[in-house]
Amino acid sequence: MFRPTRRMMAGQPSEEHRAHTITQRLRTLRKIPPELIPLGIVVGVAVGFAGYSIVRKLFVDKQMRLSRQNRKD
């Protein structure tokens, strides 16, 4: 009843990133331009400090209201 078209009979195209190991993925880091690596480090450190700061603020600051108080319901 149904016949596969020529496109379907040709098979699936092989993917570029199929079943790569960790070392193969690490080798792709060489494609990143070297002048962007320090920028990535600085942005990563900044995001880390921002995350630390907000988490510390949420746990340490007793003046901040994190839930409703004095509800009359």
mmCIF file of the N, C-alpha and C atoms, coordinates in Angstrom:
data_MODEL
# 
_entry.id   MODEL 
# 
loop_
_atom_site.group_PDB 
_atom_site.id 
_atom_site.type_symbol 
_atom_site.label_atom_id 
_atom_site.label_alt_id 
_atom_site.label_comp_id 
_atom_site.label_asym_id 
_atom_site.label_entity_id 
_atom_site.label_seq_id 
_atom_site.pdbx_PDB_ins_code 
_atom_site.Cartn_x 
_atom_site.Cartn_y 
_atom_site.Cartn_z 
_atom_site.occupancy 
_atom_site.B_iso_or_equiv 
_atom_site.pdbx_formal_charge 
_atom_site.auth_seq_id 
_atom_site.auth_comp_id 
_atom_site.auth_asym_id 
_atom_site.auth_atom_id 
_atom_site.pdbx_PDB_model_num 
ATOM 1   N N  . MET A 1 1  ? 0.812  -1.175 0.000  1.00 0.00 ? 1  MET A N  1 
ATOM 2   C CA . MET A 1 1  ? 0.000  0.000  0.000  1.00 0.00 ? 1  MET A CA 1 
ATOM 3   C C  . MET A 1 1  ? 0.867  1.255  0.000  1.00 0.00 ? 1  MET A C  1 
ATOM 4   N N  . PHE A 1 2  ? 1.738  1.388  1.000  1.00 0.00 ? 2  PHE A N  1 
ATOM 5   C CA . PHE A 1 2  ? 2.630  2.541  1.043  1.00 0.00 ? 2  PHE A CA 1 
ATOM 6   C C  . PHE A 1 2  ? 4.019  2.124  0.593  1.00 0.00 ? 2  PHE A C  1 
ATOM 7   N N  . ARG A 1 3  ? 4.626  2.935  -0.235 1.00 0.00 ? 3  ARG A N  1 
ATOM 8   C CA . ARG A 1 3  ? 5.994  2.658  -0.663 1.00 0.00 ? 3  ARG A CA 1 
ATOM 9   C C  . ARG A 1 3  ? 6.884  3.773  -0.134 1.00 0.00 ? 3  ARG A C  1 
ATOM 10  N N  . PRO A 1 4  ? 8.059  3.433  0.389  1.00 0.00 ? 4  PRO A N  1 
ATOM 11  C CA . PRO A 1 4  ? 8.962  4.484  0.855  1.00 0.00 ? 4  PRO A CA 1 
ATOM 12  C C  . PRO A 1 4  ? 9.502  5.294  -0.321 1.00 0.00 ? 4  PRO A C  1 
ATOM 13  N N  . THR A 1 5  ? 9.608  6.574  -0.127 1.00 0.00 ? 5  THR A N  1 
ATOM 14  C CA . THR A 1 5  ? 10.148 7.434  -1.175 1.00 0.00 ? 5  THR A CA 1 
ATOM 15  C C  . THR A 1 5  ? 11.654 7.250  -1.253 1.00 0.00 ? 5  THR A C  1 
ATOM 16  N N  . ARG A 1 6  ? 12.249 7.797  -2.285 1.00 0.00 ? 6  ARG A N  1 
ATOM 17  C CA . ARG A 1 6  ? 13.701 7.683  -2.434 1.00 0.00 ? 6  ARG A CA 1 
ATOM 18  C C  . ARG A 1 6  ? 14.434 8.305  -1.246 1.00 0.00 ? 6  ARG A C  1 
ATOM 19  N N  . ARG A 1 7  ? 13.872 9.383  -0.745 1.00 0.00 ? 7  ARG A N  1 
ATOM 20  C CA . ARG A 1 7  ? 14.512 10.054 0.386  1.00 0.00 ? 7  ARG A CA 1 
ATOM 21  C C  . ARG A 1 7  ? 14.537 9.142  1.608  1.00 0.00 ? 7  ARG A C  1 
ATOM 22  N N  . MET A 1 8  ? 13.450 8.424  1.844  1.00 0.00 ? 8  MET A N  1 
ATOM 23  C CA . MET A 1 8  ? 13.375 7.530  2.994  1.00 0.00 ? 8  MET A CA 1 
ATOM 24  C C  . MET A 1 8  ? 14.241 6.292  2.784  1.00 0.00 ? 8  MET A C  1 
ATOM 25  N N  . MET A 1 9  ? 14.384 5.845  1.554  1.00 0.00 ? 9  MET A N  1 
ATOM 26  C CA . MET A 1 9  ? 15.183 4.660  1.281  1.00 0.00 ? 9  MET A CA 1 
ATOM 27  C C  . MET A 1 9  ? 16.672 4.944  1.424  1.00 0.00 ? 9  MET A C  1 
ATOM 28  N N  . ALA A 1 10 ? 17.054 6.203  1.323  1.00 0.00 ? 10 ALA A N  1 
ATOM 29  C CA . ALA A 1 10 ? 18.472 6.544  1.386  1.00 0.00 ? 10 ALA A CA 1 
ATOM 30  C C  . ALA A 1 10 ? 19.049 6.368  2.784  1.00 0.00 ? 10 ALA A C  1 
ATOM 31  N N  . GLY A 1 11 ? 18.219 6.362  3.816  1.00 0.00 ? 11 GLY A N  1 
ATOM 32  C CA . GLY A 1 11 ? 18.713 6.208  5.174  1.00 0.00 ? 11 GLY A CA 1 
ATOM 33  C C  . GLY A 1 11 ? 18.895 7.558  5.848  1.00 0.00 ? 11 GLY A C  1 
ATOM 34  N N  . GLN A 1 12 ? 19.213 7.492  7.105  1.00 0.00 ? 12 GLN A N  1 
ATOM 35  C CA . GLN A 1 12 ? 19.378 8.708  7.888  1.00 0.00 ? 12 GLN A CA 1 
ATOM 36  C C  . GLN A 1 12 ? 20.778 9.272  7.687  1.00 0.00 ? 12 GLN A C  1 
ATOM 37  N N  . PRO A 1 13 ? 20.912 10.587 7.582  1.00 0.00 ? 13 PRO A N  1 
ATOM 38  C CA . PRO A 1 13 ? 22.256 11.163 7.504  1.00 0.00 ? 13 PRO A CA 1 
ATOM 39  C C  . PRO A 1 13 ? 22.950 11.040 8.854  1.00 0.00 ? 13 PRO A C  1 
ATOM 40  N N  . SER A 1 14 ? 24.234 10.794 8.817  1.00 0.00 ? 14 SER A N  1 
ATOM 41  C CA . SER A 1 14 ? 24.966 10.651 10.076 1.00 0.00 ? 14 SER A CA 1 
ATOM 42  C C  . SER A 1 14 ? 25.130 12.025 10.716 1.00 0.00 ? 14 SER A C  1 
ATOM 43  N N  . GLU A 1 15 ? 24.871 12.078 12.001 1.00 0.00 ? 15 GLU A N  1 
ATOM 44  C CA . GLU A 1 15 ? 24.985 13.337 12.725 1.00 0.00 ? 15 GLU A CA 1 
ATOM 45  C C  . GLU A 1 15 ? 26.440 13.605 13.059 1.00 0.00 ? 15 GLU A C  1 
ATOM 46  N N  . GLU A 1 16 ? 26.768 14.879 13.117 1.00 0.00 ? 16 GLU A N  1 
ATOM 47  C CA . GLU A 1 16 ? 28.149 15.254 13.398 1.00 0.00 ? 16 GLU A CA 1 
ATOM 48  C C  . GLU A 1 16 ? 28.536 14.942 14.840 1.00 0.00 ? 16 GLU A C  1 
ATOM 49  N N  . HIS A 1 17 ? 27.587 15.064 15.770 1.00 0.00 ? 17 HIS A N  1 
ATOM 50  C CA . HIS A 1 17 ? 27.909 14.922 17.189 1.00 0.00 ? 17 HIS A CA 1 
ATOM 51  C C  . HIS A 1 17 ? 27.341 13.641 17.793 1.00 0.00 ? 17 HIS A C  1 
ATOM 52  N N  . ARG A 1 18 ? 27.121 12.651 17.022 1.00 0.00 ? 18 ARG A N  1 
ATOM 53  C CA . ARG A 1 18 ? 26.548 11.421 17.547 1.00 0.00 ? 18 ARG A CA 1 
ATOM 54  C C  . ARG A 1 18 ? 27.613 10.603 18.273 1.00 0.00 ? 18 ARG A C  1 
ATOM 55  N N  . ALA A 1 19 ? 27.307 10.179 19.492 1.00 0.00 ? 19 ALA A N  1 
ATOM 56  C CA . ALA A 1 19 ? 28.119 9.253  20.287 1.00 0.00 ? 19 ALA A CA 1 
ATOM 57  C C  . ALA A 1 19 ? 29.553 9.718  20.466 1.00 0.00 ? 19 ALA A C  1 
ATOM 58  N N  . HIS A 1 20 ? 29.732 10.991 20.749 1.00 0.00 ? 20 HIS A N  1 
ATOM 59  C CA . HIS A 1 20 ? 31.082 11.471 21.016 1.00 0.00 ? 20 HIS A CA 1 
ATOM 60  C C  . HIS A 1 20 ? 31.449 11.193 22.461 1.00 0.00 ? 20 HIS A C  1 
ATOM 61  N N  . THR A 1 21 ? 32.709 10.872 22.670 1.00 0.00 ? 21 THR A N  1 
ATOM 62  C CA . THR A 1 21 ? 33.186 10.666 24.026 1.00 0.00 ? 21 THR A CA 1 
ATOM 63  C C  . THR A 1 21 ? 33.548 12.014 24.637 1.00 0.00 ? 21 THR A C  1 
ATOM 64  N N  . ILE A 1 22 ? 33.852 11.993 25.917 1.00 0.00 ? 22 ILE A N  1 
ATOM 65  C CA . ILE A 1 22 ? 34.192 13.242 26.604 1.00 0.00 ? 22 ILE A CA 1 
ATOM 66  C C  . ILE A 1 22 ? 35.454 13.850 26.012 1.00 0.00 ? 22 ILE A C  1 
ATOM 67  N N  . THR A 1 23 ? 36.438 13.027 25.704 1.00 0.00 ? 23 THR A N  1 
ATOM 68  C CA . THR A 1 23 ? 37.676 13.579 25.151 1.00 0.00 ? 23 THR A CA 1 
ATOM 69  C C  . THR A 1 23 ? 37.448 14.191 23.778 1.00 0.00 ? 23 THR A C  1 
ATOM 70  N N  . GLN A 1 24 ? 36.559 13.601 22.997 1.00 0.00 ? 24 GLN A N  1 
ATOM 71  C CA . GLN A 1 24 ? 36.252 14.195 21.692 1.00 0.00 ? 24 GLN A CA 1 
ATOM 72  C C  . GLN A 1 24 ? 35.555 15.534 21.865 1.00 0.00 ? 24 GLN A C  1 
ATOM 73  N N  . ARG A 1 25 ? 34.701 15.641 22.876 1.00 0.00 ? 25 ARG A N  1 
ATOM 74  C CA . ARG A 1 25 ? 34.035 16.919 23.122 1.00 0.00 ? 25 ARG A CA 1 
ATOM 75  C C  . ARG A 1 25 ? 35.020 17.953 23.653 1.00 0.00 ? 25 ARG A C  1 
ATOM 76  N N  . LEU A 1 26 ? 35.985 17.528 24.457 1.00 0.00 ? 26 LEU A N  1 
ATOM 77  C CA . LEU A 1 26 ? 36.991 18.468 24.957 1.00 0.00 ? 26 LEU A CA 1 
ATOM 78  C C  . LEU A 1 26 ? 37.878 18.974 23.828 1.00 0.00 ? 26 LEU A C  1 
ATOM 79  N N  . ARG A 1 27 ? 38.098 18.137 22.824 1.00 0.00 ? 27 ARG A N  1 
ATOM 80  C CA . ARG A 1 27 ? 38.901 18.575 21.684 1.00 0.00 ? 27 ARG A CA 1 
ATOM 81  C C  . ARG A 1 27 ? 38.219 19.683 20.896 1.00 0.00 ? 27 ARG A C  1 
ATOM 82  N N  . THR A 1 28 ? 36.897 19.744 20.969 1.00 0.00 ? 28 THR A N  1 
ATOM 83  C CA . THR A 1 28 ? 36.189 20.807 20.256 1.00 0.00 ? 28 THR A CA 1 
ATOM 84  C C  . THR A 1 28 ? 36.400 22.165 20.905 1.00 0.00 ? 28 THR A C  1 
ATOM 85  N N  . LEU A 1 29 ? 36.921 22.201 22.137 1.00 0.00 ? 29 LEU A N  1 
ATOM 86  C CA . LEU A 1 29 ? 37.210 23.484 22.782 1.00 0.00 ? 29 LEU A CA 1 
ATOM 87  C C  . LEU A 1 29 ? 38.311 24.238 22.048 1.00 0.00 ? 29 LEU A C  1 
ATOM 88  N N  . ARG A 1 30 ? 39.082 23.543 21.249 1.00 0.00 ? 30 ARG A N  1 
ATOM 89  C CA . ARG A 1 30 ? 40.131 24.220 20.476 1.00 0.00 ? 30 ARG A CA 1 
ATOM 90  C C  . ARG A 1 30 ? 39.542 25.154 19.432 1.00 0.00 ? 30 ARG A C  1 
ATOM 91  N N  . LYS A 1 31 ? 38.281 24.939 19.081 1.00 0.00 ? 31 LYS A N  1 
ATOM 92  C CA . LYS A 1 31 ? 37.641 25.797 18.085 1.00 0.00 ? 31 LYS A CA 1 
ATOM 93  C C  . LYS A 1 31 ? 37.267 27.163 18.654 1.00 0.00 ? 31 LYS A C  1 
ATOM 94  N N  . ILE A 1 32 ? 37.282 27.292 19.994 1.00 0.00 ? 32 ILE A N  1 
ATOM 95  C CA . ILE A 1 32 ? 36.972 28.578 20.616 1.00 0.00 ? 32 ILE A CA 1 
ATOM 96  C C  . ILE A 1 32 ? 38.170 29.492 20.422 1.00 0.00 ? 32 ILE A C  1 
ATOM 97  N N  . PRO A 1 33 ? 37.948 30.716 19.954 1.00 0.00 ? 33 PRO A N  1 
ATOM 98  C CA . PRO A 1 33 ? 39.071 31.641 19.790 1.00 0.00 ? 33 PRO A CA 1 
ATOM 99  C C  . PRO A 1 33 ? 39.749 31.909 21.133 1.00 0.00 ? 33 PRO A C  1 
ATOM 100 N N  . PRO A 1 34 ? 41.073 31.907 21.167 1.00 0.00 ? 34 PRO A N  1 
ATOM 101 C CA . PRO A 1 34 ? 41.782 32.051 22.448 1.00 0.00 ? 34 PRO A CA 1 
ATOM 102 C C  . PRO A 1 34 ? 41.503 33.367 23.162 1.00 0.00 ? 34 PRO A C  1 
ATOM 103 N N  . GLU A 1 35 ? 41.153 34.409 22.421 1.00 0.00 ? 35 GLU A N  1 
ATOM 104 C CA . GLU A 1 35 ? 40.903 35.686 23.090 1.00 0.00 ? 35 GLU A CA 1 
ATOM 105 C C  . GLU A 1 35 ? 39.572 35.687 23.836 1.00 0.00 ? 35 GLU A C  1 
ATOM 106 N N  . LEU A 1 36 ? 38.710 34.694 23.609 1.00 0.00 ? 36 LEU A N  1 
ATOM 107 C CA . LEU A 1 36 ? 37.439 34.623 24.327 1.00 0.00 ? 36 LEU A CA 1 
ATOM 108 C C  . LEU A 1 36 ? 37.529 33.832 25.626 1.00 0.00 ? 36 LEU A C  1 
ATOM 109 N N  . ILE A 1 37 ? 38.586 33.074 25.813 1.00 0.00 ? 37 ILE A N  1 
ATOM 110 C CA . ILE A 1 37 ? 38.715 32.256 27.019 1.00 0.00 ? 37 ILE A CA 1 
ATOM 111 C C  . ILE A 1 37 ? 38.822 33.113 28.281 1.00 0.00 ? 37 ILE A C  1 
ATOM 112 N N  . PRO A 1 38 ? 39.669 34.168 28.330 1.00 0.00 ? 38 PRO A N  1 
ATOM 113 C CA . PRO A 1 38 ? 39.682 35.004 29.546 1.00 0.00 ? 38 PRO A CA 1 
ATOM 114 C C  . PRO A 1 38 ? 38.335 35.669 29.814 1.00 0.00 ? 38 PRO A C  1 
ATOM 115 N N  . LEU A 1 39 ? 37.646 36.064 28.767 1.00 0.00 ? 39 LEU A N  1 
ATOM 116 C CA . LEU A 1 39 ? 36.323 36.660 28.939 1.00 0.00 ? 39 LEU A CA 1 
ATOM 117 C C  . LEU A 1 39 ? 35.357 35.646 29.553 1.00 0.00 ? 39 LEU A C  1 
ATOM 118 N N  . GLY A 1 40 ? 35.420 34.420 29.099 1.00 0.00 ? 40 GLY A N  1 
ATOM 119 C CA . GLY A 1 40 ? 34.570 33.373 29.662 1.00 0.00 ? 40 GLY A CA 1 
ATOM 120 C C  . GLY A 1 40 ? 34.873 33.108 31.121 1.00 0.00 ? 40 GLY A C  1 
ATOM 121 N N  . ILE A 1 41 ? 36.161 33.148 31.473 1.00 0.00 ? 41 ILE A N  1 
ATOM 122 C CA . ILE A 1 41 ? 36.549 32.943 32.871 1.00 0.00 ? 41 ILE A CA 1 
ATOM 123 C C  . ILE A 1 41 ? 36.005 34.073 33.739 1.00 0.00 ? 41 ILE A C  1 
ATOM 124 N N  . VAL A 1 42 ? 36.164 35.314 33.277 1.00 0.00 ? 42 VAL A N  1 
ATOM 125 C CA . VAL A 1 42 ? 35.694 36.466 34.048 1.00 0.00 ? 42 VAL A CA 1 
ATOM 126 C C  . VAL A 1 42 ? 34.175 36.419 34.213 1.00 0.00 ? 42 VAL A C  1 
ATOM 127 N N  . VAL A 1 43 ? 33.457 36.102 33.144 1.00 0.00 ? 43 VAL A N  1 
ATOM 128 C CA . VAL A 1 43 ? 31.998 36.025 33.230 1.00 0.00 ? 43 VAL A CA 1 
ATOM 129 C C  . VAL A 1 43 ? 31.583 34.882 34.156 1.00 0.00 ? 43 VAL A C  1 
ATOM 130 N N  . GLY A 1 44 ? 32.281 33.762 34.086 1.00 0.00 ? 44 GLY A N  1 
ATOM 131 C CA . GLY A 1 44 ? 31.973 32.640 34.972 1.00 0.00 ? 44 GLY A CA 1 
ATOM 132 C C  . GLY A 1 44 ? 32.178 32.976 36.436 1.00 0.00 ? 44 GLY A C  1 
ATOM 133 N N  . VAL A 1 45 ? 33.278 33.664 36.738 1.00 0.00 ? 45 VAL A N  1 
ATOM 134 C CA . VAL A 1 45 ? 33.542 34.076 38.123 1.00 0.00 ? 45 VAL A CA 1 
ATOM 135 C C  . VAL A 1 45 ? 32.480 35.073 38.583 1.00 0.00 ? 45 VAL A C  1 
ATOM 136 N N  . ALA A 1 46 ? 32.111 36.010 37.718 1.00 0.00 ? 46 ALA A N  1 
ATOM 137 C CA . ALA A 1 46 ? 31.094 37.004 38.084 1.00 0.00 ? 46 ALA A CA 1 
ATOM 138 C C  . ALA A 1 46 ? 29.749 36.335 38.363 1.00 0.00 ? 46 ALA A C  1 
ATOM 139 N N  . VAL A 1 47 ? 29.362 35.372 37.541 1.00 0.00 ? 47 VAL A N  1 
ATOM 140 C CA . VAL A 1 47 ? 28.101 34.664 37.767 1.00 0.00 ? 47 VAL A CA 1 
ATOM 141 C C  . VAL A 1 47 ? 28.173 33.855 39.061 1.00 0.00 ? 47 VAL A C  1 
ATOM 142 N N  . GLY A 1 48 ? 29.327 33.261 39.340 1.00 0.00 ? 48 GLY A N  1 
ATOM 143 C CA . GLY A 1 48 ? 29.505 32.521 40.589 1.00 0.00 ? 48 GLY A CA 1 
ATOM 144 C C  . GLY A 1 48 ? 29.370 33.415 41.809 1.00 0.00 ? 48 GLY A C  1 
ATOM 145 N N  . PHE A 1 49 ? 30.025 34.577 41.781 1.00 0.00 ? 49 PHE A N  1 
ATOM 146 C CA . PHE A 1 49 ? 29.919 35.513 42.901 1.00 0.00 ? 49 PHE A CA 1 
ATOM 147 C C  . PHE A 1 49 ? 28.498 36.042 43.049 1.00 0.00 ? 49 PHE A C  1 
ATOM 148 N N  . ALA A 1 50 ? 27.823 36.295 41.945 1.00 0.00 ? 50 ALA A N  1 
ATOM 149 C CA . ALA A 1 50 ? 26.442 36.780 42.018 1.00 0.00 ? 50 ALA A CA 1 
ATOM 150 C C  . ALA A 1 50 ? 25.534 35.724 42.648 1.00 0.00 ? 50 ALA A C  1 
ATOM 151 N N  . GLY A 1 51 ? 25.721 34.478 42.266 1.00 0.00 ? 51 GLY A N  1 
ATOM 152 C CA . GLY A 1 51 ? 24.936 33.394 42.865 1.00 0.00 ? 51 GLY A CA 1 
ATOM 153 C C  . GLY A 1 51 ? 25.208 33.253 44.346 1.00 0.00 ? 51 GLY A C  1 
ATOM 154 N N  . TYR A 1 52 ? 26.480 33.311 44.730 1.00 0.00 ? 52 TYR A N  1 
ATOM 155 C CA . TYR A 1 52 ? 26.848 33.240 46.144 1.00 0.00 ? 52 TYR A CA 1 
ATOM 156 C C  . TYR A 1 52 ? 26.231 34.398 46.914 1.00 0.00 ? 52 TYR A C  1 
ATOM 157 N N  . SER A 1 53 ? 26.290 35.590 46.335 1.00 0.00 ? 53 SER A N  1 
ATOM 158 C CA . SER A 1 53 ? 25.782 36.780 47.007 1.00 0.00 ? 53 SER A CA 1 
ATOM 159 C C  . SER A 1 53 ? 24.275 36.700 47.230 1.00 0.00 ? 53 SER A C  1 
ATOM 160 N N  . ILE A 1 54 ? 23.526 36.280 46.225 1.00 0.00 ? 54 ILE A N  1 
ATOM 161 C CA . ILE A 1 54 ? 22.070 36.225 46.381 1.00 0.00 ? 54 ILE A CA 1 
ATOM 162 C C  . ILE A 1 54 ? 21.662 35.126 47.351 1.00 0.00 ? 54 ILE A C  1 
ATOM 163 N N  . VAL A 1 55 ? 22.340 33.993 47.321 1.00 0.00 ? 55 VAL A N  1 
ATOM 164 C CA . VAL A 1 55 ? 22.014 32.912 48.255 1.00 0.00 ? 55 VAL A CA 1 
ATOM 165 C C  . VAL A 1 55 ? 22.339 33.340 49.677 1.00 0.00 ? 55 VAL A C  1 
ATOM 166 N N  . ARG A 1 56 ? 23.474 33.978 49.863 1.00 0.00 ? 56 ARG A N  1 
ATOM 167 C CA . ARG A 1 56 ? 23.858 34.456 51.196 1.00 0.00 ? 56 ARG A CA 1 
ATOM 168 C C  . ARG A 1 56 ? 22.864 35.501 51.691 1.00 0.00 ? 56 ARG A C  1 
ATOM 169 N N  . LYS A 1 57 ? 22.443 36.395 50.814 1.00 0.00 ? 57 LYS A N  1 
ATOM 170 C CA . LYS A 1 57 ? 21.474 37.429 51.185 1.00 0.00 ? 57 LYS A CA 1 
ATOM 171 C C  . LYS A 1 57 ? 20.160 36.799 51.629 1.00 0.00 ? 57 LYS A C  1 
ATOM 172 N N  . LEU A 1 58 ? 19.715 35.770 50.942 1.00 0.00 ? 58 LEU A N  1 
ATOM 173 C CA . LEU A 1 58 ? 18.450 35.129 51.288 1.00 0.00 ? 58 LEU A CA 1 
ATOM 174 C C  . LEU A 1 58 ? 18.511 34.395 52.623 1.00 0.00 ? 58 LEU A C  1 
ATOM 175 N N  . PHE A 1 59 ? 19.667 33.847 52.970 1.00 0.00 ? 59 PHE A N  1 
ATOM 176 C CA . PHE A 1 59 ? 19.770 33.073 54.198 1.00 0.00 ? 59 PHE A CA 1 
ATOM 177 C C  . PHE A 1 59 ? 20.204 33.898 55.404 1.00 0.00 ? 59 PHE A C  1 
ATOM 178 N N  . VAL A 1 60 ? 20.971 34.959 55.211 1.00 0.00 ? 60 VAL A N  1 
ATOM 179 C CA . VAL A 1 60 ? 21.553 35.694 56.334 1.00 0.00 ? 60 VAL A CA 1 
ATOM 180 C C  . VAL A 1 60 ? 20.715 36.899 56.737 1.00 0.00 ? 60 VAL A C  1 
ATOM 181 N N  . ASP A 1 61 ? 20.142 37.621 55.785 1.00 0.00 ? 61 ASP A N  1 
ATOM 182 C CA . ASP A 1 61 ? 19.448 38.868 56.081 1.00 0.00 ? 61 ASP A CA 1 
ATOM 183 C C  . ASP A 1 61 ? 18.126 38.586 56.796 1.00 0.00 ? 61 ASP A C  1 
ATOM 184 N N  . LYS A 1 62 ? 18.041 38.996 58.064 1.00 0.00 ? 62 LYS A N  1 
ATOM 185 C CA . LYS A 1 62 ? 16.830 38.765 58.851 1.00 0.00 ? 62 LYS A CA 1 
ATOM 186 C C  . LYS A 1 62 ? 15.784 39.854 58.617 1.00 0.00 ? 62 LYS A C  1 
ATOM 187 N N  . GLN A 1 63 ? 16.159 40.983 58.024 1.00 0.00 ? 63 GLN A N  1 
ATOM 188 C CA . GLN A 1 63 ? 15.221 42.069 57.763 1.00 0.00 ? 63 GLN A CA 1 
ATOM 189 C C  . GLN A 1 63 ? 14.336 41.779 56.550 1.00 0.00 ? 63 GLN A C  1 
ATOM 190 N N  . MET A 1 64 ? 14.788 40.908 55.676 1.00 0.00 ? 64 MET A N  1 
ATOM 191 C CA . MET A 1 64 ? 14.045 40.618 54.457 1.00 0.00 ? 64 MET A CA 1 
ATOM 192 C C  . MET A 1 64 ? 12.869 39.700 54.775 1.00 0.00 ? 64 MET A C  1 
ATOM 193 N N  . ARG A 1 65 ? 11.701 40.053 54.267 1.00 0.00 ? 65 ARG A N  1 
ATOM 194 C CA . ARG A 1 65 ? 10.507 39.245 54.474 1.00 0.00 ? 65 ARG A CA 1 
ATOM 195 C C  . ARG A 1 65 ? 10.380 38.258 53.328 1.00 0.00 ? 65 ARG A C  1 
ATOM 196 N N  . LEU A 1 66 ? 10.467 36.985 53.605 1.00 0.00 ? 66 LEU A N  1 
ATOM 197 C CA . LEU A 1 66 ? 10.363 35.966 52.569 1.00 0.00 ? 66 LEU A CA 1 
ATOM 198 C C  . LEU A 1 66 ? 8.980  35.327 52.533 1.00 0.00 ? 66 LEU A C  1 
ATOM 199 N N  . SER A 1 67 ? 8.162  35.595 53.536 1.00 0.00 ? 67 SER A N  1 
ATOM 200 C CA . SER A 1 67 ? 6.797  35.068 53.556 1.00 0.00 ? 67 SER A CA 1 
ATOM 201 C C  . SER A 1 67 ? 5.875  36.104 54.189 1.00 0.00 ? 67 SER A C  1 
ATOM 202 N N  . ARG A 1 68 ? 4.585  35.918 54.003 1.00 0.00 ? 68 ARG A N  1 
ATOM 203 C CA . ARG A 1 68 ? 3.615  36.855 54.561 1.00 0.00 ? 68 ARG A CA 1 
ATOM 204 C C  . ARG A 1 68 ? 3.562  36.718 56.074 1.00 0.00 ? 68 ARG A C  1 
ATOM 205 N N  . GLN A 1 69 ? 3.355  37.843 56.733 1.00 0.00 ? 69 GLN A N  1 
ATOM 206 C CA . GLN A 1 69 ? 3.238  37.838 58.187 1.00 0.00 ? 69 GLN A CA 1 
ATOM 207 C C  . GLN A 1 69 ? 1.965  38.570 58.577 1.00 0.00 ? 69 GLN A C  1 
ATOM 208 N N  . ASN A 1 70 ? 1.436  38.239 59.735 1.00 0.00 ? 70 ASN A N  1 
ATOM 209 C CA . ASN A 1 70 ? 0.250  38.880 60.301 1.00 0.00 ? 70 ASN A CA 1 
ATOM 210 C C  . ASN A 1 70 ? -0.950 38.782 59.365 1.00 0.00 ? 70 ASN A C  1 
ATOM 211 N N  . ARG A 1 71 ? -1.173 37.612 58.834 1.00 0.00 ? 71 ARG A N  1 
ATOM 212 C CA . ARG A 1 71 ? -2.346 37.415 57.977 1.00 0.00 ? 71 ARG A CA 1 
ATOM 213 C C  . ARG A 1 71 ? -3.591 37.337 58.846 1.00 0.00 ? 71 ARG A C  1 
ATOM 214 N N  . LYS A 1 72 ? -4.683 37.918 58.406 1.00 0.00 ? 72 LYS A N  1 
ATOM 215 C CA . LYS A 1 72 ? -5.917 37.953 59.191 1.00 0.00 ? 72 LYS A CA 1 
ATOM 216 C C  . LYS A 1 72 ? -6.926 36.906 58.730 1.00 0.00 ? 72 LYS A C  1 
ATOM 217 N N  . ASP A 1 73 ? -6.519 35.949 57.941 1.00 0.00 ? 73 ASP A N  1 
ATOM 218 C CA . ASP A 1 73 ? -7.433 34.900 57.459 1.00 0.00 ? 73 ASP A CA 1 
ATOM 219 C C  . ASP A 1 73 ? -7.561 33.786 58.454 1.00 0.00 ? 73 ASP A C  1 
# 
